[in-house]
Amino acid sequence: MISSLAISDATLAFASIFSVFLMAQQKAFIRVHRASCTMAMYGFLLIATAAILGCLRYGFSSYWAASHDLATGIATFLAPPIVGAALCLGLLLKSWSKTVWAGGIVLVCMLYGISDWFGVERFYRDAELAIALVLTLYCILRSQMNYGPKLMILSAIASYFIGGLIIGNQGTLLGYLRLDLFRYFMGLGNLLLSSGMYLAFRVVYPQPEH
């Protein structure tokens, strides 16, 4: 019998793969957004990879446990700042060079290494997610994007907040594993966020006059 963990990982994997697909549509985006959407694609890809390995681990064999733990750790501390930064840059109509992106990723890795050294990596993870959500919310509220994409992205932030900072991934809630609920909310957030970004940053061609 397939475990609930395998099902929740499969759901998260599907949502994240769809997000990767949307962010990969480079020709659909305005030029200033293309680099940011590429980085967002990598962020969603990290989550998708971890979720796929989770499916293999909980649905087929514990052989994949070490790979899943490693991929989950990387996705947990790298995906939120990468996707959050990509979204904020898009809302501000700005773009970072590859050097700046590389420097930012190295900085995030260093901060995670320091937090792990002092045994506060869980606090760092929660703080990183909270900062990403607050900055993103600030940029969204200041932006002039259309109502539809804005509502989708705000709903995504709400989903991430509930899943990551309220539900968490330890223990149970109302008879359900918190980890399963966490993954469902993350998957929903990924679907909403990537769809909102696609609609907000795509090239809009003028409609012919009748």
N, CA and C of each residue as an Amber inpcrd file, in Angstrom:
protein
   630
   0.8530000  -1.2070000   0.0000000   0.0000000   0.0000000   0.0000000
   0.8790000   1.2440000   0.0000000   0.5680000   2.1990000  -0.8590000
   1.3640000   3.4160000  -0.9550000   1.1060000   4.2980000   0.2590000
   2.1620000   4.7760000   0.8710000   2.0340000   5.5830000   2.0810000
   1.5390000   6.9840000   1.7560000   1.0100000   7.6610000   2.7880000
   0.5300000   9.0340000   2.6040000   1.6820000   9.9680000   2.2630000
   2.8870000   9.6570000   2.7460000   4.0550000  10.4860000   2.4420000
   4.3950000  10.4290000   0.9550000   4.2490000   9.2490000   0.3670000
   4.5170000   9.1150000  -1.0670000   3.4890000   9.9090000  -1.8750000
   2.2300000   9.8850000  -1.4320000   1.1810000  10.6100000  -2.1440000
   1.3960000  12.1140000  -2.0500000   1.7180000  12.6030000  -0.8460000
   1.9330000  14.0480000  -0.6860000   3.1710000  14.5040000  -1.4470000
   4.1990000  13.6720000  -1.4820000   5.3890000  14.0110000  -2.2650000
   5.0710000  14.0310000  -3.7560000   4.2410000  13.0880000  -4.2020000
   3.8540000  13.0550000  -5.6170000   3.0650000  14.3070000  -5.9910000
   2.1980000  14.7460000  -5.0950000   1.4230000  15.9670000  -5.3340000
   2.3420000  17.1790000  -5.4370000   3.2850000  17.2740000  -4.4950000
   4.2420000  18.3820000  -4.5210000   5.1120000  18.3270000  -5.7700000
   5.5120000  17.1240000  -6.1720000   6.3410000  16.9710000  -7.3710000
   5.5890000  17.4450000  -8.6130000   4.3240000  17.0470000  -8.7480000
   3.5270000  17.4600000  -9.9070000   3.3950000  18.9760000  -9.9630000
   3.0610000  19.5760000  -8.8200000   2.8870000  21.0270000  -8.7790000
   4.1850000  21.7380000  -9.1330000   5.2940000  21.2290000  -8.6300000
   6.5870000  21.8760000  -8.8670000   7.0520000  21.7000000 -10.3030000
   6.7990000  20.5340000 -10.8910000   7.1570000  20.3020000 -12.2930000
   6.3530000  21.2340000 -13.2080000   5.0800000  21.4250000 -12.8760000
   4.2640000  22.3610000 -13.6450000   4.8320000  23.7770000 -13.5280000
   5.2980000  24.1380000 -12.3300000   5.8990000  25.4550000 -12.1240000
   7.1770000  25.6050000 -12.9350000   7.9780000  24.5460000 -12.9820000
   9.1900000  24.5520000 -13.8000000   8.8300000  24.7750000 -15.2650000
   7.7910000  24.0900000 -15.7250000   7.3450000  24.2310000 -17.1170000
   6.9520000  25.6750000 -17.4290000   6.1870000  26.3040000 -16.5380000
   5.7670000  27.6860000 -16.7800000   6.9650000  28.6320000 -16.8250000
   7.8850000  28.4810000 -15.8990000   9.0410000  29.3760000 -15.8370000
  10.0310000  29.1240000 -16.9760000   9.9100000  27.9730000 -17.6180000
  10.8040000  27.6540000 -18.7390000  10.3580000  28.3050000 -20.0410000
   9.1830000  28.9230000 -20.0560000   8.6630000  29.5540000 -21.2760000
   9.3100000  30.9250000 -21.4750000  10.6180000  30.9340000 -21.7240000
  11.3760000  32.1770000 -21.7570000  10.8780000  33.1690000 -22.8140000
  10.5100000  32.6970000 -23.9740000  10.0650000  33.5940000 -25.0400000
   8.7410000  34.2760000 -24.7130000   8.0400000  33.7450000 -23.7260000
   6.7520000  34.3420000 -23.3600000   6.9210000  35.5440000 -22.4420000
   8.1410000  35.7230000 -21.8820000   8.3470000  36.7770000 -20.9030000
   8.9990000  38.0110000 -21.5180000   8.6930000  39.1690000 -20.9150000
   9.3940000  40.3920000 -21.2700000  10.8770000  40.1910000 -20.9640000
  11.7500000  40.7810000 -21.7720000  13.1790000  40.5110000 -21.6700000
  13.7470000  40.7440000 -20.2610000  13.3020000  41.7990000 -19.5900000
  13.8510000  42.1250000 -18.2790000  13.5200000  41.0510000 -17.2400000
  12.4770000  40.2360000 -17.5200000  12.0590000  39.2140000 -16.5670000
  12.6950000  37.8520000 -16.8320000  13.3580000  37.6840000 -17.9550000
  13.7760000  36.3380000 -18.3520000  14.8030000  35.7210000 -17.4150000
  15.8010000  36.4990000 -16.9900000  16.8190000  35.9570000 -16.0920000
  16.2020000  35.5710000 -14.7510000  15.3120000  36.4230000 -14.2420000
  14.6730000  36.1410000 -12.9640000  13.7960000  34.8930000 -13.0460000
  13.0420000  34.7600000 -14.1510000  12.1870000  33.5870000 -14.2990000
  13.0080000  32.3130000 -14.4740000  14.1870000  32.4400000 -15.0780000
  15.0770000  31.2840000 -15.1790000  15.5230000  30.8260000 -13.7950000
  15.8790000  31.7900000 -12.9370000  16.2930000  31.4350000 -11.5800000
  15.1240000  30.8630000 -10.7840000  13.9310000  31.4180000 -10.9830000
  12.7520000  30.8570000 -10.3190000  12.5320000  29.4180000 -10.7650000
  12.7780000  29.1540000 -12.0490000  12.6630000  27.7940000 -12.5640000
  13.5980000  26.8500000 -11.8150000  14.8330000  27.2900000 -11.5810000
  15.7780000  26.4570000 -10.8380000  15.3030000  26.2250000  -9.4090000
  14.7100000  27.2620000  -8.7990000  14.1910000  27.1010000  -7.4440000
  13.0920000  26.0560000  -7.3850000  12.1490000  26.1280000  -8.3240000
  11.0780000  25.1320000  -8.3720000  11.6390000  23.7480000  -8.7170000
  12.7010000  23.7110000  -9.5210000  13.3080000  22.4350000  -9.8910000
  13.9300000  21.7510000  -8.6760000  14.5180000  22.5380000  -7.7720000
  15.0610000  21.9690000  -6.5400000  13.9620000  21.2830000  -5.7360000
  12.8130000  21.9410000  -5.6390000  11.6910000  21.3660000  -4.8910000
  11.1780000  20.1110000  -5.5950000  11.0630000  20.1790000  -6.9160000
  10.5730000  19.0280000  -7.6790000  11.4910000  17.8210000  -7.5130000
  12.8030000  18.0690000  -7.5450000  13.7670000  16.9720000  -7.3950000
  13.6290000  16.3030000  -6.0420000  13.5300000  17.1130000  -4.9830000
  13.3760000  16.5530000  -3.6380000  12.0810000  15.7560000  -3.5280000
  11.0000000  16.2780000  -4.1140000   9.7080000  15.5890000  -4.0300000
   9.7300000  14.2710000  -4.8080000  10.3650000  14.2640000  -5.9640000
  10.4560000  13.0210000  -6.7490000  11.2380000  11.9580000  -5.9770000
  12.3360000  12.3670000  -5.3710000  13.1170000  11.4200000  -4.5680000
  12.3160000  10.9370000  -3.3670000  11.4460000  11.8220000  -2.8230000
  10.5740000  11.3980000  -1.7300000   9.5820000  10.3460000  -2.1770000
   9.0610000  10.5010000  -3.3960000   8.1570000   9.4860000  -3.9540000
   8.8550000   8.1320000  -4.0470000  10.0910000   8.1570000  -4.5250000
  10.8570000   6.9130000  -4.6440000  11.1510000   6.3050000  -3.2760000
  11.4360000   7.1700000  -2.3170000  11.7790000   6.6950000  -0.9690000
  10.5840000   6.0620000  -0.2650000   9.4680000   6.7870000  -0.2450000
   8.3120000   6.3180000   0.5240000   7.3820000   5.4200000  -0.2820000
   7.5240000   5.4470000  -1.6160000   6.6610000   4.6130000  -2.4230000
   7.2850000   3.3290000  -2.9160000   8.6490000   3.2820000  -2.9260000
   9.3130000   2.1170000  -3.4990000  10.3880000   1.5130000  -2.5960000
  11.3870000   2.3220000  -2.2100000  12.5110000   1.7410000  -1.4700000
  13.2050000   2.7980000  -0.6180000  13.6530000   2.3840000   0.5530000
  14.4050000   3.2730000   1.4390000  15.8180000   3.5310000   0.9020000
  16.1810000   2.8660000  -0.2020000  17.4840000   3.0970000  -0.8370000
  17.6720000   4.5810000  -1.1540000  16.5620000   5.2720000  -1.4290000
  16.6220000   6.6780000  -1.8370000  16.6320000   7.6360000  -0.6490000
  16.6990000   7.1150000   0.5720000  16.5780000   7.9700000   1.7620000
  17.6710000   9.0360000   1.8330000  18.9210000   8.6320000   1.6330000
  20.0280000   9.5850000   1.7530000  19.9310000  10.6760000   0.6950000
  19.6140000  10.2720000  -0.5440000  19.4860000  11.2480000  -1.6250000
  18.3210000  12.1960000  -1.3640000  17.2340000  11.6540000  -0.8360000
  16.0670000  12.4810000  -0.5360000  16.3720000  13.4860000   0.5740000
  17.0280000  13.0390000   1.6220000  17.3780000  13.9440000   2.7260000
  18.2770000  15.0770000   2.2380000  19.2510000  14.7450000   1.3980000
  20.1660000  15.7600000   0.8720000  19.4160000  16.7600000  -0.0040000
  18.5990000  16.2560000  -0.9320000  17.8590000  17.1380000  -1.8380000
  16.8610000  18.0020000  -1.0730000  16.2230000  17.4290000  -0.0590000
  15.2670000  18.1900000   0.7460000  15.9670000  19.3160000   1.4940000
  17.1460000  19.0300000   2.0540000  17.8950000  20.0590000   2.7580000
  18.2860000  21.2110000   1.8470000  18.7480000  20.8760000   0.6480000
  19.1520000  21.9100000  -0.3140000  17.9480000  22.7430000  -0.7440000
  16.8370000  22.0680000  -1.0660000  15.6370000  22.7910000  -1.5060000
  15.0690000  23.6670000  -0.3970000  15.1560000  23.2050000   0.8420000
  14.5710000  23.9360000   1.9650000  15.2180000  25.2930000   2.1780000
  16.5710000  25.3510000   2.0750000  17.2100000  26.6320000   2.3680000
  17.5840000  27.4300000   1.1180000  17.5070000  26.8180000  -0.0740000
  17.8590000  27.5520000  -1.2900000  16.6470000  28.0210000  -2.0930000
  15.6090000  27.1910000  -2.1730000  14.4700000  27.5350000  -3.0330000
  13.7340000  28.8070000  -2.5970000  13.4050000  28.9910000  -1.3130000
  12.6630000  30.2150000  -0.9420000  13.3740000  31.5120000  -1.2980000
  14.6840000  31.6910000  -0.9760000  15.3220000  32.9590000  -1.3520000
  15.4820000  33.1330000  -2.8560000  15.7120000  32.0500000  -3.5900000
  15.8710000  32.1560000  -5.0450000  14.5580000  32.5850000  -5.6910000
  13.4720000  31.8830000  -5.3640000  12.1780000  32.2130000  -5.9600000
  11.6970000  33.5730000  -5.4650000  11.8960000  33.8470000  -4.1730000
  11.4770000  35.1370000  -3.6340000  12.2080000  36.3000000  -4.2760000
  13.5170000  36.1650000  -4.4470000  14.3050000  37.2250000  -5.0900000
  13.8870000  37.4130000  -6.5450000  13.6370000  36.2960000  -7.2380000
  13.2060000  36.3760000  -8.6390000  11.8870000  37.1260000  -8.7590000
  10.9550000  36.8430000  -7.8590000   9.6620000  37.5120000  -7.9050000
   9.8060000  39.0030000  -7.5980000  10.5760000  39.3390000  -6.5600000
  10.7610000  40.7530000  -6.1920000  11.4290000  41.5310000  -7.3220000
  12.4300000  40.9450000  -7.9630000  13.0820000  41.6110000  -9.0840000
  12.1070000  41.8480000 -10.2240000  11.2630000  40.8510000 -10.4700000
  10.2710000  41.0080000 -11.5230000   9.2970000  42.1270000 -11.2260000
   8.8640000  42.2110000  -9.9790000   7.9220000  43.2580000  -9.5970000
   8.5530000  44.6420000  -9.6510000   9.8670000  44.7060000  -9.4200000
  10.5850000  45.9810000  -9.4610000  11.1230000  46.3140000 -10.8490000
  10.8520000  45.4210000 -11.8190000  11.3450000  45.5810000 -13.1960000
  12.8650000  45.7040000 -13.2320000  13.5270000  44.8690000 -12.4480000
  14.9790000  44.8530000 -12.4110000  15.4880000  43.4510000 -12.7310000
  16.7880000  43.3620000 -13.0170000  17.3890000  42.0730000 -13.3340000
  18.8010000  42.0150000 -12.7650000  19.1920000  40.8740000 -12.2180000
  20.5440000  40.6840000 -11.6950000  21.3880000  39.9400000 -12.7190000
  22.6800000  40.2200000 -12.7010000  23.6260000  39.4800000 -13.5420000
  23.8770000  38.1020000 -12.9360000  24.4980000  37.2390000 -13.7190000
  24.8270000  35.8980000 -13.2260000  25.7750000  35.9820000 -12.0320000
  26.6780000  36.9760000 -12.0440000  27.6310000  37.1290000 -10.9410000
  26.9120000  37.4570000  -9.6400000  25.9310000  38.3650000  -9.7110000
  25.1780000  38.7400000  -8.5110000  24.3660000  37.5560000  -7.9980000
  23.7420000  36.8370000  -8.9000000  22.9840000  35.6570000  -8.4960000
  23.8930000  34.6350000  -7.8290000  25.0630000  34.3950000  -8.4220000
  26.0000000  33.4250000  -7.8550000  26.4540000  33.8690000  -6.4670000
  26.7380000  35.1680000  -6.3200000  27.1510000  35.6810000  -5.0190000
  26.0610000  35.5360000  -3.9780000  24.8170000  35.7830000  -4.3730000
  23.7010000  35.6320000  -3.4430000  23.5210000  34.1940000  -2.9900000
  23.6620000  33.2510000  -3.9250000  23.5210000  31.8320000  -3.5790000
  24.6370000  31.3940000  -2.6420000  25.8570000  31.8560000  -2.9040000
  26.9860000  31.5250000  -2.0200000  26.7370000  32.0750000  -0.6170000
  26.2140000  33.2990000  -0.5320000  25.9250000  33.9140000   0.7700000
  24.8850000  33.1040000   1.5310000  23.8260000  32.6850000   0.8530000
  22.7930000  31.8790000   1.4980000  23.3800000  30.5660000   2.0160000
  24.2380000  29.9390000   1.2110000  24.8780000  28.6840000   1.6220000
  25.7770000  28.8950000   2.8430000  26.5020000  30.0120000   2.8590000
  27.3700000  30.3070000   3.9960000  26.5500000  30.5190000   5.2700000
  25.4600000  31.2650000   5.1530000  24.6080000  31.5050000   6.3230000
  24.0040000  30.2070000   6.8410000  23.6110000  29.3370000   5.9050000
  23.0780000  28.0410000   6.3320000  24.1550000  27.2230000   7.0340000
  25.3850000  27.2380000   6.4740000  26.4750000  26.4970000   7.0960000
  26.7500000  26.9890000   8.5130000  26.7050000  28.2970000   8.7090000
  26.9350000  28.8670000  10.0410000  25.8150000  28.4510000  10.9930000
  24.5740000  28.5270000  10.5140000  23.4460000  28.1440000  11.3770000
  23.5080000  26.6660000  11.7320000  23.9350000  25.8370000  10.7920000
  24.0790000  24.4050000  11.0550000  25.1850000  24.1450000  12.0650000
  26.2620000  24.9150000  11.9650000  27.3950000  24.7730000  12.8960000
  26.9560000  25.0400000  14.3300000  26.0940000  26.0510000  14.5040000
  25.6330000  26.4220000  15.8400000  24.3460000  25.7020000  16.2400000
  23.8620000  24.8070000  15.3780000  22.6880000  24.0130000  15.7050000
  21.3720000  24.7660000  15.6800000  21.3130000  25.8320000  14.9010000
  20.0720000  26.6270000  14.8240000  19.5490000  26.6590000  13.3860000
  19.8040000  25.5860000  12.6350000  19.4060000  25.5710000  11.2310000
  17.8880000  25.6420000  11.0630000  17.1250000  25.0820000  12.0170000
  15.6720000  25.1490000  11.9120000  15.2000000  26.5920000  12.0830000
  15.7710000  27.3070000  13.0380000  15.4330000  28.7150000  13.2290000
  15.8060000  29.5110000  11.9850000  16.9740000  29.2130000  11.4060000
  17.4100000  29.9040000  10.1910000  16.4410000  29.6520000   9.0480000
  15.9970000  28.4120000   8.9110000  15.0610000  28.0750000   7.8370000
  13.7630000  28.8630000   7.9830000  13.2120000  28.8860000   9.2060000
  11.9590000  29.6140000   9.4290000  12.1490000  31.1190000   9.2270000
  13.2710000  31.6440000   9.7060000  13.5430000  33.0770000   9.5470000
  13.7090000  33.4360000   8.0770000  14.3900000  32.5750000   7.3300000
  14.6070000  32.8070000   5.9000000  13.2760000  32.8290000   5.1520000
  12.3960000  31.8730000   5.4700000  11.0880000  31.8200000   4.8250000
  10.2650000  33.0540000   5.1900000  10.3060000  33.4400000   6.4660000
   9.5290000  34.5990000   6.9070000  10.0100000  35.8740000   6.2180000
  11.3190000  36.0540000   6.1200000  11.8770000  37.2420000   5.4580000
  11.4920000  37.2710000   3.9940000  11.5840000  36.1070000   3.3260000
  11.2190000  36.0240000   1.9130000   9.7530000  36.3940000   1.7060000
   8.8800000  35.9080000   2.5950000   7.4590000  36.1970000   2.4620000
   7.1600000  37.6770000   2.7020000   7.8010000  38.2660000   3.7190000
   7.5500000  39.6770000   4.0390000   8.0270000  40.5820000   2.9090000
   9.2480000  40.3450000   2.4050000   9.7690000  41.1720000   1.3170000
   8.9250000  41.0380000   0.0570000   8.5180000  39.8030000  -0.2260000
   7.6920000  39.5760000  -1.4060000   6.3470000  40.2780000  -1.2650000
   5.7430000  40.1740000  -0.0830000   4.4630000  40.8310000   0.1580000
   4.5920000  42.3420000  -0.0080000   5.6780000  42.9130000   0.4830000
   5.9120000  44.3500000   0.3630000   6.0000000  44.7640000  -1.1110000
   6.7530000  44.0030000  -1.8910000   6.9060000  44.3230000  -3.3150000
   5.5840000  44.1800000  -4.0640000   4.7910000  43.1720000  -3.6910000
   3.5130000  42.9620000  -4.3650000   2.5640000  44.1240000  -4.0980000
   2.4800000  44.5330000  -2.8390000   1.5600000  45.5990000  -2.4800000
   1.9470000  46.9240000  -3.1250000   3.2200000  47.1020000  -3.4310000
   3.6770000  48.3330000  -4.0780000   3.5930000  48.2630000  -5.5950000
   3.4140000  47.0730000  -6.1210000   3.4300000  46.9090000  -7.5760000
   2.1000000  47.3410000  -8.1890000   2.1270000  47.5210000  -9.5040000
   0.9360000  47.9270000 -10.2430000   0.4280000  46.7990000 -11.1450000
   0.7360000  45.5590000 -10.7850000   0.3100000  44.4390000 -11.6200000
  -1.2110000  44.3120000 -11.6140000  -1.7220000  43.5890000 -12.5770000
  -3.1520000  43.3850000 -12.6990000  -3.7090000  42.6170000 -11.4980000
  -4.9980000  42.7790000 -11.2670000  -5.6340000  42.1940000 -10.0800000
  -5.5260000  40.6720000 -10.0630000  -5.7210000  40.0250000 -11.2150000
  -5.7110000  38.5640000 -11.2570000  -4.4020000  37.9550000 -10.7930000
  -3.2720000  38.2980000 -11.4480000  -1.9830000  37.7580000 -11.0070000
  -1.6470000  38.1410000  -9.5610000  -1.9860000  39.3690000  -9.1650000
  -1.6980000  39.7990000  -7.7890000  -2.4370000  38.9260000  -6.7850000
  -3.7050000  38.6360000  -7.0550000  -4.4830000  37.7900000  -6.1500000
  -3.8990000  36.3860000  -6.0690000  -3.4410000  35.8530000  -7.2020000
  -2.8490000  34.5150000  -7.2150000  -1.5690000  34.4830000  -6.3890000
  -0.7350000  35.4990000  -6.5340000   0.5320000  35.5230000  -5.8030000
   0.2900000  35.7420000  -4.3100000  -0.6640000  36.5950000  -3.9690000
  -0.9990000  36.7910000  -2.5550000  -1.5520000  35.5030000  -1.9480000
  -2.3400000  34.7650000  -2.7080000  -2.8620000  33.4780000  -2.2340000
  -1.7250000  32.4800000  -2.0430000  -0.7230000  32.5320000  -2.9260000
   0.4470000  31.6640000  -2.7890000   1.1960000  31.9740000  -1.4980000
   1.3760000  33.2590000  -1.2050000   2.0570000  33.6520000   0.0210000
   1.2930000  33.1390000   1.2430000  -0.0360000  33.2500000   1.2030000
  -0.8580000  32.7480000   2.2980000  -0.6750000  31.2400000   2.4690000
  -0.6050000  30.5240000   1.3530000  -0.4260000  29.0750000   1.3950000
   0.9350000  28.7070000   1.9880000   1.9970000  29.4180000   1.5610000
   3.3260000  29.1700000   2.1210000   3.3610000  29.4740000   3.6140000
   2.7180000  30.5760000   4.0060000   2.7100000  30.9750000   5.4090000
   2.0180000  29.9240000   6.2770000   0.8550000  29.4600000   5.8210000
   0.1220000  28.4520000   6.5860000   0.9050000  27.1490000   6.6600000
   1.4350000  26.7140000   5.5080000   2.1490000  25.4420000   5.4860000
   3.4660000  25.4770000   6.2220000   4.2790000  26.5330000   5.9660000
   5.6310000  26.5510000   6.5230000   5.7340000  27.0690000   7.9360000
   4.9360000  28.0860000   8.2840000   5.1050000  28.7370000   9.5740000
   4.0090000  28.4250000  10.5830000   2.8870000  27.8810000  10.1380000
   1.8160000  27.5150000  11.0760000   1.7270000  26.0020000  11.2420000
   1.6120000  25.2730000  10.1380000   1.4890000  23.8140000  10.2210000
   2.8350000  23.1650000  10.5440000   3.8890000  23.5330000   9.8010000
   5.1930000  22.9130000  10.0260000   5.2360000  21.4900000   9.5070000
   6.2820000  20.7590000   9.8830000   6.4340000  19.3850000   9.3690000
   6.7460000  18.3630000  10.4560000   6.4450000  18.6960000  11.7080000
   6.7040000  17.7740000  12.8040000   5.4000000  17.4020000  13.4980000
   5.1830000  16.1010000  13.7440000   4.0120000  15.6560000  14.4860000
   2.7690000  15.5240000  13.6230000   1.6040000  15.5680000  14.2910000
   0.3280000  15.4040000  13.6140000  -0.6050000  16.5720000  13.9290000
  -1.6280000  16.7120000  13.0880000  -2.6410000  17.7370000  13.2790000
  -3.9770000  17.1600000  12.8320000  -4.9220000  17.0490000  13.7770000
  -6.2470000  16.4910000  13.4930000  -6.1620000  15.1110000  12.8500000
  -5.1880000  14.3400000  13.2930000  -5.0400000  12.9730000  12.7940000
  -4.2340000  12.8340000  11.5230000  -3.7630000  13.9450000  10.9670000
  -2.9660000  13.9170000   9.7440000  -1.5260000  14.2880000  10.0630000
  -0.6060000  13.6970000   9.3380000   0.7890000  14.0770000   9.4930000
   0.9770000  15.5200000   9.0520000   1.6190000  16.3170000   9.8930000
   1.8770000  17.7070000   9.5300000   2.7360000  17.7910000   8.2660000
   3.6380000  16.8230000   8.0880000   4.5010000  16.8280000   6.9140000
   3.6840000  16.6980000   5.6340000   2.6340000  15.8550000   5.6630000
   1.7600000  15.7280000   4.4920000   1.0440000  17.0440000   4.2100000
   0.4780000  17.6380000   5.2450000  -0.2360000  18.9040000   5.0780000
   0.7040000  19.9950000   4.5870000   1.9170000  20.0140000   5.1330000
   2.9310000  20.9780000   4.7110000   3.1950000  20.8710000   3.2110000
   3.3350000  19.6500000   2.7130000   3.6190000  19.4480000   1.2930000
   2.4420000  19.8650000   0.4180000   1.2260000  19.5970000   0.8700000
   0.0640000  20.0020000   0.0800000  -0.0090000  21.5250000  -0.0290000
   0.2450000  22.2200000   1.0630000   0.2090000  23.6840000   1.0280000
   1.3680000  24.2390000   0.1990000   2.5300000  23.5900000   0.2590000
   3.6510000  24.0350000  -0.5670000   3.3410000  23.8330000  -2.0480000
   2.7370000  22.6880000  -2.3580000   2.3790000  22.4250000  -3.7550000
   1.3670000  23.4260000  -4.2750000   0.3440000  23.7310000  -3.4610000
  -0.6450000  24.7240000  -3.8500000   0.0160000  26.0870000  -4.0410000
   0.9220000  26.4320000  -3.1250000   1.6350000  27.7020000  -3.2420000
   2.4450000  27.7750000  -4.5230000   3.1190000  26.6800000  -4.8780000
   3.9160000  26.6670000  -6.1060000   3.0430000  26.8680000  -7.3450000
   1.8940000  26.1980000  -7.3810000   0.9900000  26.3460000  -8.5200000
   0.5020000  27.7930000  -8.6470000   0.0830000  28.3780000  -7.5360000
  -0.4330000  29.7380000  -7.5580000   0.6550000  30.7510000  -7.8970000
   1.8290000  30.5700000  -7.2930000   2.9050000  31.5290000  -7.5040000
   3.4070000  31.5040000  -8.9420000   3.6930000  30.3260000  -9.4610000
   4.2200000  30.2420000 -10.8230000   3.1880000  30.7130000 -11.8440000
   1.9050000  30.4140000 -11.6110000   0.8580000  30.8710000 -12.5330000
   0.7360000  32.3880000 -12.4800000   0.7930000  32.9530000 -11.2600000
   0.7300000  34.3990000 -11.1290000   1.9140000  35.0840000 -11.7680000
   3.1180000  34.5220000 -11.5910000   4.3110000  35.0980000 -12.2080000
   4.2200000  35.0260000 -13.7220000   3.7380000  33.9050000 -14.2360000
   3.6210000  33.7620000 -15.6910000   2.6820000  34.8170000 -16.2670000
   1.5360000  35.0100000 -15.6180000   0.5610000  35.9780000 -16.1070000
   1.0530000  37.4150000 -15.9490000   1.8170000  37.6680000 -14.8820000
   2.2770000  39.0350000 -14.6180000   3.4460000  39.4410000 -15.4970000
   4.3230000  38.4990000 -15.8430000   5.5750000  38.8430000 -16.5230000
   5.5950000  38.5020000 -18.0020000   4.5260000  37.9520000 -18.5390000
   4.5250000  37.5520000 -19.9440000   4.3830000  38.7830000 -20.8490000
   4.7280000  38.5860000 -22.0870000   4.5590000  39.6290000 -23.1010000
   3.0740000  39.7170000 -23.4350000   2.5300000  40.9190000 -23.3640000
   1.1260000  41.1280000 -23.6980000   1.0580000  41.9060000 -25.0110000
   0.5370000  41.2660000 -26.0220000   0.4410000  41.8990000 -27.3410000
  -0.8340000  42.7320000 -27.4260000  -0.7670000  43.8850000 -28.0660000
  -1.9670000  44.7320000 -28.1840000  -3.0540000  44.0410000 -28.9930000
  -4.2860000  44.2150000 -28.5230000  -5.4100000  43.6090000 -29.2160000
  -5.7960000  44.4550000 -30.4420000  -6.0790000  43.8160000 -31.5510000
  -6.4730000  44.5800000 -32.7550000  -7.7840000  45.2970000 -32.5320000
  -7.8770000  46.4900000 -33.0440000  -9.1040000  47.2680000 -32.9200000
 -10.1070000  46.8080000 -33.9680000 -11.3490000  46.8000000 -33.5650000
 -12.4110000  46.3700000 -34.5000000 -13.0500000  47.5880000 -35.1530000
